[in-house]
Amino acid sequence: AELRGHRRTYVGALPGHIIQAVRRAGVNNPVLMLDEVDKMGRDFRGDPSAALLEILDPAQNHTFRDHYLDLPFDLSKAFFIRLQGYSEREKAEIARRYLWPRRLKEAGLSAEQALLSDDVLNLVIGRYTREAGVRQLEQMLGRLTRKVALAFAELPEGQERQPVTIRQDMLDEWLGSERFMPEEARKNLPPGVATGLAWTPAGGDVLYIETTLLPGSHELTITGQLGDVMQESARAARSYLWSHAESMGLDISKFKRNGVHIHVPSGAIPKDGPSAGITMATALASAYVGKAVRSDTAMTGEISLSGLVLPVGGIKEKVLAAHRAGIRRIILPKANEKDLKEVPQEVRDELTVIPVERIEEVLPAAFNQDSPAATTAERDEPLATSTAS
């Protein structure tokens, strides 16, 4: 009803947001920007994404019918832009150009009176906010400017105001204790643990997938509030390794004698999606051979039961999250190579990206300890060879 309007028989009926936006624009070919689409959710009243698809689809939106107008309206000339969440670098640039000057002006300060370094700004973004936009960030910057203004107001009369440099050790007192602790790269991974990458509405995140063998059991136990798709990825990864154990140099008797427990930390946060497939397969292989995965390597990609590595979404956010956590080596589906052009060049220059098409290419690249990138010859070797001490 919000998108398509209410019928005029209802009390307080109004046209939908789309027709209202066209009316405010005053033209029938406006640019309409859609924000927070990720917050839409279906319920018993219907699915808003289905109505939105009808609005956006140029094949049918030339006869869009708003319930209030009850007449076909041509939306094909409207240009729709969907806004994605900002990366941390984009947030820093927005804060530096717009938010910080505005907050300084509101507090009655000049740019010379309150100095905020890039390092402290990045700390505020990463440790005190976790959002797709910049609303919380602006509130935090407002707190800082008000603290500086208060410090000036408390100066004895006649004392000259000296510029205040906001330091990292001031944040704990001025903004309170840190609200978020970003996942940093673990220096040493034990056998059975692999580093994955996840997409969230607030950006990317590093995700550690932990596996352990359960002697005497035959079950696959999955914990960490994983959705149906993620659980299916775990089953597919185990089935593929089991069915190809001999060719990959794995001991098939370990599959027969041991059950497996897969856990993804941050157990209170629901997780779903297929992009942890190759991470789960790598973590399982690491547990079966008893050898650790490289701690400087993260990966993302969907796995099929035939061993194909399929493309996934959110590559830009995931790569930026890996770089932020200190990871410098990333394994991606080959079909996602084209998405790397969205990543800033200075980030790409510091990363080694390994494109893969099959799970047999993933494992040598994840276990190889000698070179920064897996060569073609290494990828053709069985896992037992590439993981030999």
Sine and cosine of phi, psi and omega as CSV:
sin_phi,cos_phi,sin_psi,cos_psi,sin_omega,cos_omega
0.00,0.00,-0.59,0.80,0.02,-1.00
-0.89,0.45,-0.56,0.83,-0.03,-1.00
-1.00,0.06,-0.63,0.78,-0.14,-0.99
-0.96,-0.27,0.00,1.00,0.05,-1.00
1.00,0.08,0.21,-0.98,0.04,-1.00
-0.97,-0.25,0.51,-0.86,0.08,-1.00
-0.92,0.38,0.53,-0.85,-0.13,-0.99
-0.93,0.36,-0.17,0.99,0.04,-1.00
-0.96,0.28,-0.30,0.95,0.00,-1.00
-0.99,0.16,0.54,-0.84,0.07,-1.00
-0.94,0.35,0.73,-0.68,0.01,-1.00
0.95,0.30,0.42,0.91,-0.02,-1.00
-0.91,0.41,0.59,-0.80,0.00,-1.00
-0.66,-0.75,0.41,-0.91,0.17,-0.99
-0.90,0.44,0.30,-0.95,0.04,-1.00
-0.95,0.33,0.20,-0.98,-0.05,-1.00
-0.86,0.51,-0.56,0.83,-0.05,-1.00
-0.91,0.41,-0.77,0.64,0.00,-1.00
-0.91,0.42,-0.62,0.79,0.06,-1.00
-0.87,0.49,-0.65,0.76,0.00,-1.00
-0.91,0.40,-0.65,0.76,0.03,-1.00
-0.90,0.44,-0.65,0.76,0.00,-1.00
-0.91,0.42,-0.66,0.75,0.03,-1.00
-0.91,0.41,-0.59,0.81,0.00,-1.00
-0.93,0.36,-0.51,0.86,0.04,-1.00
0.99,0.16,0.08,1.00,0.03,-1.00
-0.69,-0.72,0.33,-0.94,0.00,-1.00
-0.99,-0.12,0.14,0.99,0.08,-1.00
-0.78,-0.63,0.82,0.57,-0.04,-1.00
-0.98,0.18,0.19,-0.98,0.22,-0.97
-0.99,-0.14,0.88,-0.48,-0.02,-1.00
-0.93,-0.36,0.82,-0.57,-0.01,-1.00
-0.97,-0.22,0.79,-0.61,-0.03,-1.00
-0.97,-0.25,0.86,-0.52,-0.03,-1.00
-0.90,-0.44,0.48,-0.88,0.09,-1.00
0.85,0.53,0.60,0.80,0.07,-1.00
-0.89,0.46,-0.49,0.87,-0.03,-1.00
-0.92,0.40,-0.28,0.96,-0.01,-1.00
-1.00,0.08,-0.11,0.99,0.03,-1.00
-0.94,0.34,0.60,-0.80,0.04,-1.00
-0.56,-0.83,0.60,-0.80,-0.02,-1.00
-1.00,0.08,0.45,-0.89,0.09,-1.00
-0.56,-0.83,-0.33,-0.95,-0.06,-1.00
-0.93,0.37,-0.25,0.97,0.00,-1.00
-0.99,0.10,-0.18,0.98,0.01,-1.00
0.74,-0.67,0.02,-1.00,-0.06,-1.00
-0.94,-0.34,0.94,-0.35,-0.03,-1.00
-0.91,0.42,-0.46,0.89,-0.01,-1.00
-0.91,0.41,-0.49,0.87,0.04,-1.00
-0.92,0.38,-0.66,0.75,0.05,-1.00
-0.92,0.40,-0.61,0.79,-0.01,-1.00
-0.92,0.39,-0.59,0.81,0.03,-1.00
-0.89,0.47,-0.64,0.77,0.02,-1.00
-0.91,0.42,-0.55,0.83,-0.01,-1.00
-0.95,0.30,-0.62,0.78,-0.11,-0.99
-1.00,0.08,-0.38,0.92,-0.12,-0.99
-0.96,0.27,0.91,-0.41,-0.04,-1.00
-0.91,0.41,-0.27,0.96,0.00,-1.00
-0.97,0.26,-0.35,0.94,-0.03,-1.00
-0.76,-0.65,-0.16,0.99,-0.06,-1.00
-0.99,0.16,0.02,1.00,0.09,-1.00
-0.96,0.27,-0.22,0.98,0.09,-1.00
-0.82,-0.57,0.64,0.77,0.01,-1.00
-0.89,0.46,0.75,-0.66,-0.05,-1.00
-0.90,-0.43,0.94,-0.33,0.09,-1.00
-0.99,0.16,0.69,-0.72,-0.07,-1.00
-0.88,0.47,-0.53,0.85,-0.02,-1.00
-0.96,0.27,-0.72,0.70,0.03,-1.00
-0.93,0.36,-0.65,0.76,-0.06,-1.00
0.84,0.55,0.58,0.82,0.07,-1.00
-0.66,-0.75,0.56,-0.83,0.06,-1.00
-0.92,0.39,0.71,-0.70,0.00,-1.00
-0.82,-0.57,0.70,-0.71,-0.06,-1.00
-0.99,0.10,0.96,-0.29,0.05,-1.00
-0.99,-0.15,0.05,1.00,-0.11,-0.99
-0.92,0.39,-0.33,0.94,0.00,-1.00
-1.00,0.02,-0.18,0.98,0.03,-1.00
-0.97,0.25,0.57,-0.82,-0.02,-1.00
-0.93,-0.36,0.90,-0.44,-0.07,-1.00
-0.98,-0.19,0.73,-0.69,0.06,-1.00
-0.83,-0.56,0.80,-0.61,0.09,-1.00
-0.99,-0.17,0.80,-0.60,-0.01,-1.00
-1.00,0.05,0.81,-0.59,0.08,-1.00
-1.00,0.03,0.18,-0.98,0.10,-1.00
-0.93,0.37,0.43,-0.91,-0.02,-1.00
-1.00,0.10,0.54,-0.84,0.17,-0.99
-0.98,0.20,0.21,-0.98,-0.02,-1.00
-0.90,0.44,-0.57,0.82,0.03,-1.00
-0.92,0.40,-0.64,0.77,0.03,-1.00
-0.92,0.39,-0.64,0.77,0.05,-1.00
-0.88,0.48,-0.68,0.74,0.00,-1.00
-0.88,0.47,-0.64,0.77,-0.01,-1.00
-0.93,0.36,-0.65,0.76,0.04,-1.00
-0.89,0.45,-0.69,0.73,0.00,-1.00
-0.89,0.45,-0.69,0.73,-0.07,-1.00
-0.92,0.39,-0.64,0.77,-0.09,-1.00
-1.00,0.09,-0.59,0.81,-0.18,-0.98
-0.85,-0.53,-0.80,0.60,-0.16,-0.99
-0.93,0.38,-0.73,0.68,-0.05,-1.00
-0.90,0.44,-0.74,0.67,0.06,-1.00
-0.86,0.52,-0.61,0.79,-0.01,-1.00
-0.92,0.39,-0.67,0.74,0.01,-1.00
-0.93,0.37,-0.59,0.81,0.07,-1.00
-0.88,0.47,-0.69,0.72,-0.01,-1.00
-0.89,0.45,-0.67,0.74,-0.01,-1.00
-0.91,0.42,-0.51,0.86,0.00,-1.00
-1.00,0.03,0.00,1.00,0.01,-1.00
0.96,0.27,0.50,0.86,-0.03,-1.00
-0.92,-0.40,0.39,-0.92,0.13,-0.99
-0.98,-0.18,0.26,-0.97,-0.03,-1.00
-0.89,0.45,-0.42,0.91,-0.02,-1.00
-0.99,0.16,-0.31,0.95,-0.07,-1.00
-1.00,0.10,-0.47,0.88,0.01,-1.00
-0.79,-0.62,0.90,-0.43,-0.08,-1.00
-0.95,-0.32,0.82,-0.58,-0.03,-1.00
-0.85,-0.53,0.90,-0.43,-0.02,-1.00
-0.98,0.20,0.31,-0.95,0.01,-1.00
-0.89,0.45,-0.60,0.80,-0.02,-1.00
-0.89,0.45,-0.68,0.73,0.00,-1.00
-0.94,0.35,-0.63,0.78,0.04,-1.00
-0.88,0.48,-0.70,0.72,0.02,-1.00
-0.90,0.44,-0.55,0.83,0.04,-1.00
-0.92,0.40,-0.66,0.75,0.04,-1.00
-0.89,0.46,-0.68,0.74,-0.02,-1.00
-0.91,0.42,-0.69,0.72,-0.12,-0.99
-0.99,0.13,-0.53,0.85,-0.13,-0.99
-0.97,-0.26,-0.30,0.95,-0.07,-1.00
-0.89,-0.45,-0.13,0.99,0.02,-1.00
-0.70,-0.72,0.52,-0.85,0.14,-0.99
-0.51,-0.86,1.00,-0.08,-0.12,-0.99
-0.40,-0.92,0.31,-0.95,0.04,-1.00
-0.98,0.21,-0.52,0.86,-0.02,-1.00
-0.98,-0.20,-0.52,-0.85,-0.06,-1.00
-0.75,-0.66,0.33,0.94,-0.06,-1.00
-0.90,0.43,-0.77,0.63,0.02,-1.00
-0.89,0.45,-0.60,0.80,0.00,-1.00
-0.87,0.49,-0.68,0.73,0.01,-1.00
-0.90,0.43,-0.60,0.80,0.04,-1.00
-0.90,0.44,-0.67,0.75,0.00,-1.00
-0.91,0.41,-0.65,0.76,0.04,-1.00
-0.91,0.41,-0.57,0.82,0.07,-1.00
-0.90,0.44,-0.61,0.79,0.06,-1.00
-0.88,0.48,-0.68,0.73,-0.02,-1.00
-0.90,0.45,-0.71,0.71,-0.03,-1.00
-0.92,0.40,-0.59,0.81,0.02,-1.00
-0.93,0.37,-0.57,0.82,0.05,-1.00
-0.90,0.43,-0.66,0.75,0.04,-1.00
-0.90,0.43,-0.70,0.72,0.01,-1.00
-0.88,0.48,-0.63,0.78,0.03,-1.00
-0.90,0.43,-0.65,0.76,0.02,-1.00
-0.88,0.48,-0.62,0.78,0.04,-1.00
-0.93,0.36,-0.62,0.79,-0.03,-1.00
-0.92,0.39,-0.46,0.89,-0.03,-1.00
-1.00,0.04,-0.03,1.00,0.03,-1.00
-0.92,0.40,0.60,-0.80,0.08,-1.00
-0.87,0.50,0.54,-0.84,-0.05,-1.00
-0.86,0.51,0.73,-0.69,0.02,-1.00
1.00,-0.06,-0.25,0.97,0.00,-1.00
-0.98,0.20,0.71,-0.70,-0.06,-1.00
-0.95,0.30,0.63,-0.78,0.02,-1.00
-0.98,0.18,0.86,-0.52,0.06,-1.00
-0.99,-0.11,0.58,-0.82,0.03,-1.00
-0.84,0.54,0.65,-0.76,0.01,-1.00
-0.97,-0.23,0.86,-0.51,0.09,-1.00
-1.00,-0.09,0.89,-0.45,-0.03,-1.00
-0.97,0.24,0.90,-0.44,-0.04,-1.00
-0.97,-0.24,0.26,-0.97,-0.02,-1.00
-0.88,0.48,-0.61,0.79,-0.05,-1.00
-0.96,0.30,-0.18,0.98,0.06,-1.00
-0.99,0.14,-0.40,0.92,-0.14,-0.99
-0.88,0.47,-0.61,0.79,-0.04,-1.00
-0.88,0.48,-0.61,0.80,-0.01,-1.00
-0.99,0.16,-0.64,0.77,-0.10,-1.00
-0.99,0.13,-0.58,0.81,-0.04,-1.00
-0.94,-0.33,-0.10,0.99,-0.07,-1.00
1.00,0.01,-0.03,-1.00,-0.01,-1.00
-0.93,0.36,0.42,-0.91,-0.04,-1.00
-0.87,0.49,0.72,-0.69,-0.06,-1.00
-1.00,0.08,-0.52,0.86,-0.07,-1.00
-0.75,-0.66,0.64,-0.77,0.08,-1.00
-0.91,-0.42,0.99,-0.14,-0.02,-1.00
-0.85,0.52,0.60,-0.80,0.01,-1.00
-0.93,0.37,0.87,-0.50,0.04,-1.00
-0.98,-0.19,0.39,-0.92,-0.03,-1.00
-0.89,0.46,0.78,-0.62,0.05,-1.00
-0.96,0.28,0.72,-0.70,-0.09,-1.00
-0.94,0.35,-0.63,0.77,-0.02,-1.00
-0.76,-0.65,0.87,-0.50,0.03,-1.00
-0.99,-0.11,0.77,-0.64,0.10,-0.99
-0.97,0.26,0.30,-0.95,0.08,-1.00
-0.84,0.55,0.66,-0.75,0.01,-1.00
0.99,-0.13,0.00,1.00,-0.01,-1.00
-0.87,-0.49,0.72,-0.69,0.05,-1.00
-0.73,-0.69,0.45,-0.90,-0.06,-1.00
-0.99,-0.14,0.86,-0.51,0.06,-1.00
-0.93,-0.35,0.07,-1.00,0.01,-1.00
-0.78,-0.63,0.68,-0.73,-0.06,-1.00
-0.82,-0.58,0.44,-0.90,0.10,-0.99
-0.97,-0.25,0.70,-0.72,0.10,-1.00
-0.75,-0.67,0.33,-0.94,0.04,-1.00
-0.85,0.52,-0.40,0.92,0.01,-1.00
-1.00,-0.03,0.14,0.99,-0.03,-1.00
0.84,-0.54,-0.26,-0.97,-0.01,-1.00
-1.00,0.01,0.18,-0.98,0.02,-1.00
-0.45,-0.89,0.45,-0.89,0.07,-1.00
-1.00,-0.01,0.70,-0.71,-0.11,-0.99
-0.78,-0.63,0.83,-0.56,0.02,-1.00
-0.99,-0.15,0.80,-0.59,0.02,-1.00
-0.96,-0.27,0.85,-0.53,-0.09,-1.00
-0.94,-0.35,0.70,-0.71,0.05,-1.00
-0.75,-0.66,0.50,-0.86,0.09,-1.00
-0.57,-0.82,0.55,-0.83,0.01,-1.00
-1.00,0.07,0.60,-0.80,0.00,-1.00
-0.90,-0.43,1.00,-0.09,-0.05,-1.00
-0.85,0.52,0.68,-0.74,0.04,-1.00
1.00,0.09,-0.10,1.00,0.01,-1.00
-0.96,-0.29,0.26,-0.97,0.06,-1.00
-0.78,-0.63,0.07,1.00,-0.11,-0.99
-1.00,0.00,0.37,-0.93,0.14,-0.99
-0.95,-0.31,0.93,-0.38,0.00,-1.00
-0.97,-0.23,0.76,-0.65,-0.05,-1.00
-0.81,-0.59,0.83,-0.56,0.00,-1.00
-0.74,-0.67,0.25,-0.97,0.00,-1.00
0.92,-0.40,0.39,0.92,-0.02,-1.00
0.82,0.57,0.80,0.60,0.00,-1.00
-1.00,0.00,0.67,-0.74,0.02,-1.00
-0.97,0.26,0.05,-1.00,-0.08,-1.00
-0.87,0.49,-0.67,0.74,-0.05,-1.00
-0.91,0.42,-0.65,0.76,-0.01,-1.00
-0.93,0.37,-0.60,0.80,0.05,-1.00
-0.91,0.41,-0.62,0.79,0.05,-1.00
-0.91,0.41,-0.58,0.82,0.06,-1.00
-0.88,0.47,-0.64,0.76,0.01,-1.00
-0.90,0.44,-0.68,0.73,0.00,-1.00
-0.92,0.40,-0.66,0.75,0.00,-1.00
-0.90,0.44,-0.65,0.76,0.01,-1.00
-0.90,0.44,-0.70,0.71,0.00,-1.00
-0.91,0.41,-0.67,0.74,-0.01,-1.00
-0.89,0.45,-0.65,0.76,-0.01,-1.00
-0.91,0.41,-0.72,0.70,0.01,-1.00
-0.89,0.46,-0.65,0.76,-0.01,-1.00
-0.90,0.44,-0.70,0.71,-0.07,-1.00
-0.96,0.28,-0.34,0.94,-0.01,-1.00
-0.88,-0.47,0.40,0.91,-0.07,-1.00
-0.85,0.53,-0.70,0.72,-0.09,-1.00
-0.90,0.43,-0.73,0.68,-0.04,-1.00
-0.93,0.36,-0.40,0.92,-0.02,-1.00
-0.99,-0.11,0.05,1.00,0.06,-1.00
0.98,0.20,0.38,0.93,0.02,-1.00
-1.00,-0.10,0.50,-0.86,0.02,-1.00
-0.99,0.16,0.95,-0.32,-0.09,-1.00
-0.92,0.38,-0.40,0.92,0.00,-1.00
-0.91,0.42,-0.45,0.89,0.03,-1.00
-0.93,0.38,-0.52,0.85,0.06,-1.00
-0.92,0.38,-0.62,0.79,-0.07,-1.00
-0.97,0.25,-0.55,0.84,-0.12,-0.99
-1.00,-0.07,-0.21,0.98,-0.12,-0.99
-0.78,-0.63,0.68,-0.74,0.25,-0.97
-0.99,0.12,0.06,-1.00,-0.04,-1.00
-0.72,-0.70,0.66,-0.75,0.13,-0.99
-0.89,-0.45,0.85,-0.53,0.05,-1.00
-0.94,-0.35,0.78,-0.62,-0.01,-1.00
-0.73,-0.68,0.64,-0.77,0.10,-1.00
-0.89,-0.45,0.91,-0.42,-0.04,-1.00
-0.86,0.52,0.07,-1.00,-0.27,-0.96
0.87,0.50,0.83,0.56,-0.13,-0.99
-0.90,0.44,-0.32,0.95,-0.01,-1.00
-0.99,0.13,-0.16,0.99,-0.05,-1.00
-0.98,-0.17,0.86,-0.51,0.04,-1.00
-0.90,0.44,0.62,-0.78,-0.01,-1.00
-0.69,-0.72,0.59,-0.81,0.06,-1.00
-0.37,-0.93,0.19,-0.98,0.00,-1.00
0.88,-0.47,0.36,-0.93,-0.09,-1.00
-1.00,0.01,-0.08,1.00,-0.22,-0.98
-0.97,0.25,-0.09,1.00,0.05,-1.00
-1.00,-0.05,0.18,0.98,-0.08,-1.00
-0.84,0.54,-0.79,0.61,-0.06,-1.00
-0.95,0.30,-0.45,0.89,0.06,-1.00
-0.92,0.39,-0.67,0.74,0.03,-1.00
-0.91,0.42,-0.67,0.74,0.02,-1.00
-0.89,0.46,-0.65,0.76,0.01,-1.00
-0.92,0.39,-0.68,0.73,0.02,-1.00
-0.89,0.46,-0.66,0.75,0.03,-1.00
-0.91,0.42,-0.70,0.71,0.02,-1.00
-0.88,0.48,-0.63,0.78,0.03,-1.00
-0.89,0.47,-0.65,0.76,0.02,-1.00
-0.93,0.38,-0.62,0.79,-0.05,-1.00
-0.95,0.32,-0.57,0.82,0.00,-1.00
-1.00,-0.08,-0.18,0.98,0.04,-1.00
0.95,0.32,0.47,0.88,0.00,-1.00
-0.82,-0.58,0.63,-0.78,-0.09,-1.00
-0.97,0.23,0.54,-0.84,0.12,-0.99
-0.99,0.17,0.47,-0.88,0.05,-1.00
-0.85,0.53,0.76,-0.65,-0.05,-1.00
-0.98,0.22,-0.25,0.97,0.00,-1.00
-1.00,-0.09,0.20,0.98,-0.11,-0.99
-0.87,-0.50,0.78,-0.63,0.11,-0.99
-0.86,-0.51,0.33,-0.94,-0.09,-1.00
-0.51,-0.86,0.41,-0.91,0.11,-0.99
-0.48,-0.88,0.58,-0.81,-0.01,-1.00
0.34,-0.94,0.58,-0.82,0.06,-1.00
-1.00,0.09,0.57,-0.82,0.01,-1.00
-0.92,-0.40,0.64,-0.76,0.10,-0.99
-0.97,-0.24,0.24,-0.97,-0.06,-1.00
-0.94,0.35,-0.29,0.96,0.06,-1.00
-1.00,-0.05,0.08,1.00,0.09,-1.00
1.00,-0.07,0.09,1.00,0.03,-1.00
-0.97,0.24,0.57,-0.82,0.11,-0.99
-0.98,-0.22,0.91,-0.41,-0.13,-0.99
-0.99,-0.17,0.45,-0.89,-0.06,-1.00
-0.93,0.36,0.42,-0.91,0.01,-1.00
-0.73,-0.68,0.10,-1.00,-0.03,-1.00
-0.98,-0.20,0.04,-1.00,0.08,-1.00
0.93,0.38,0.50,0.86,-0.09,-1.00
-0.89,0.46,-0.69,0.72,-0.04,-1.00
-0.86,0.52,-0.76,0.65,-0.03,-1.00
-0.90,0.44,-0.64,0.77,-0.02,-1.00
-0.92,0.39,-0.69,0.72,-0.01,-1.00
-0.91,0.42,-0.66,0.75,0.03,-1.00
-0.90,0.43,-0.60,0.80,0.04,-1.00
-0.91,0.42,-0.66,0.75,0.02,-1.00
-0.89,0.45,-0.70,0.72,0.01,-1.00
-0.89,0.45,-0.66,0.75,0.00,-1.00
-0.90,0.44,-0.56,0.83,-0.02,-1.00
-0.99,0.15,-0.06,1.00,0.03,-1.00
1.00,-0.07,0.17,0.99,0.02,-1.00
-1.00,0.06,0.71,-0.71,-0.09,-1.00
-0.85,-0.52,0.20,0.98,-0.05,-1.00
-0.61,-0.79,0.85,-0.53,-0.12,-0.99
-0.76,-0.65,0.73,-0.69,0.08,-1.00
-0.97,-0.23,0.84,-0.53,-0.05,-1.00
-0.79,-0.61,0.41,-0.91,0.17,-0.99
-0.88,0.47,0.63,-0.78,-0.02,-1.00
-0.86,0.51,-0.54,0.84,-0.01,-1.00
-0.93,0.37,-0.25,0.97,0.01,-1.00
-1.00,-0.08,0.04,1.00,-0.01,-1.00
-0.84,0.54,-0.59,0.81,-0.03,-1.00
-0.89,0.45,-0.44,0.90,-0.03,-1.00
-0.97,0.26,-0.23,0.97,-0.03,-1.00
-0.93,0.36,-0.32,0.95,0.00,-1.00
-0.91,0.41,-0.32,0.95,0.05,-1.00
-0.98,0.21,-0.28,0.96,-0.02,-1.00
-0.99,0.16,0.70,-0.72,0.01,-1.00
-0.81,0.59,0.60,-0.80,-0.08,-1.00
-0.87,0.49,-0.61,0.79,-0.04,-1.00
-0.92,0.39,-0.44,0.90,0.08,-1.00
-0.97,0.24,-0.69,0.72,0.00,-1.00
-0.88,0.48,-0.57,0.82,-0.02,-1.00
-0.90,0.43,-0.41,0.91,-0.04,-1.00
-0.99,-0.11,0.05,1.00,-0.08,-1.00
-0.90,-0.44,0.52,-0.86,0.20,-0.98
-0.96,-0.28,0.91,-0.41,-0.04,-1.00
-0.97,-0.26,0.78,-0.62,-0.02,-1.00
-0.92,-0.39,0.96,-0.26,0.03,-1.00
-0.99,0.17,0.68,-0.73,-0.04,-1.00
-0.73,-0.68,0.44,-0.90,0.04,-1.00
-0.88,-0.47,-0.39,0.92,-0.01,-1.00
-0.71,-0.71,0.38,-0.92,-0.03,-1.00
-0.90,0.43,-0.45,0.89,0.04,-1.00
-0.90,0.44,-0.42,0.91,0.06,-1.00
-0.99,0.14,-0.47,0.88,-0.06,-1.00
-0.93,0.37,-0.73,0.68,-0.17,-0.99
-0.90,0.44,-0.75,0.66,0.06,-1.00
-0.87,0.50,-0.59,0.80,0.01,-1.00
-0.92,0.38,-0.55,0.83,-0.02,-1.00
-0.97,0.22,-0.52,0.86,-0.08,-1.00
-0.99,-0.11,-0.37,0.93,-0.08,-1.00
-0.85,0.52,0.83,-0.56,-0.07,-1.00
-0.97,-0.25,-0.06,1.00,-0.19,-0.98
-0.99,-0.10,-0.73,0.69,-0.09,-1.00
-0.92,-0.40,0.39,-0.92,-0.03,-1.00
-0.94,0.35,-0.32,0.95,0.01,-1.00
-0.63,-0.78,0.53,-0.85,-0.02,-1.00
-0.97,0.24,0.76,-0.65,0.04,-1.00
-1.00,0.07,0.19,-0.98,-0.01,-1.00
-0.88,0.47,-0.65,0.76,-0.01,-1.00
-0.89,0.45,-0.66,0.75,-0.01,-1.00
-0.90,0.44,-0.59,0.81,-0.05,-1.00
-0.94,0.35,-0.44,0.90,-0.02,-1.00
-0.99,0.15,-0.20,0.98,-0.02,-1.00
-0.99,0.16,0.47,-0.88,0.10,-1.00
-0.93,0.38,0.33,-0.94,-0.06,-1.00
-0.87,0.49,-0.61,0.79,-0.05,-1.00
-0.87,0.48,-0.57,0.82,0.01,-1.00
-0.95,0.32,-0.69,0.72,-0.07,-1.00
-0.96,0.29,-0.28,0.96,-0.03,-1.00
-0.95,-0.33,0.17,0.99,0.01,-1.00
-0.94,0.35,0.61,-0.79,-0.02,-1.00
-0.96,0.30,0.00,0.00,0.00,0.00
